[in-house]
């Protein structure tokens, strides 16, 4: 306002960073109006809307009727001056594209459309020869692969090196400066190339089963090793001298405790269920929830853990427990519990872990 008159700049006066949020408020209002008019369920991500509808209760299953249709949506939009882009609008169907993914309501699955897969693969190919790239190219690839990781969860652990590579440009470096990716980063991108060279598996759209009542605790101590309490049994492995090299630290040991705990649970027949897991290491809990870690050795363990979960159809809900209340704290320090027996059958260590642990015998 100036001299009691209002002057309107409609071209994002606060820059592009705020324009999405400004429009989002209006889009949320439109969603509320649509819902009030029984044109729902409806979801939106900023300006991308997706509508769902259920057959009327009294309609014929072979020829169902619905409470609203595409014409009703257009009519309300015209009345409000809402500019639906009709060239991008698709009719109701059980299979549809939304937010770059193909959703199938009949099979309750989501996947990457073939056109997108080929597009992302072509975006990845120029990186594989190790040629220098600029910041914009790195950001574009990171955004692409981060998007893909929503339906390829294992891919999250193959992103931290690319994130660190982007962070290597600072305010003193021009974003147009070209940098050469490291061999380690190229190895991660080769994994992505292999993953996108074939259609990714269908990701189920389903809630995990109800949380089981299994008692499952893990812990690690650099002074001794790893302890696990599963149901009414405990198990322990001792770290060998020299374990803490090549980036391995207590965070790595804590993540190994989860992997070994899963191996023990699977050996006891605990598959196809939702397991509550308790750990006293918040860093590993956060890494497991996000599917990645800045620590490369933890990342390697996350890949093993996620693979086990997928192979055996296991869901983990990890919560924090204080060390003083963690039953696995004693075994991780070489102190056997007196109230529960040790696992009667020793678990064979996976080959990638056997160099770093021994099986301790307690008197």
Secondary structure, DSSP 8 states (H G I E B T S, - for coil): -BTTB----TTTTT-HHHHHHHHHHHHHHHHHHHHHTT--SEEEETTEEEE-----TTSBTTB---S--HHHHHHHHHHHT----GGG-----SEEEETTEEEETTTTEEEE-HHHHHHHHHHHHTTTTT--B-HHHHHHHHHHHHHHTTT-GGGGGGSHHHHHHHHT--TTS-TT--B---HHHHHHHHHHHHHHTS----EE------B----EEEEE-TTSEEEEEETTEEEEEEE-TT-S-TT--HHHHHHHHHHHHHHHHHHTT--SEEEEEEES-HHHHHHHHHT--SSHHHHHHHHHHHHHHHHTTEEEEEEE--GGG-THHHHHTT---SSSEE-SS-----HHHHTTEE-----
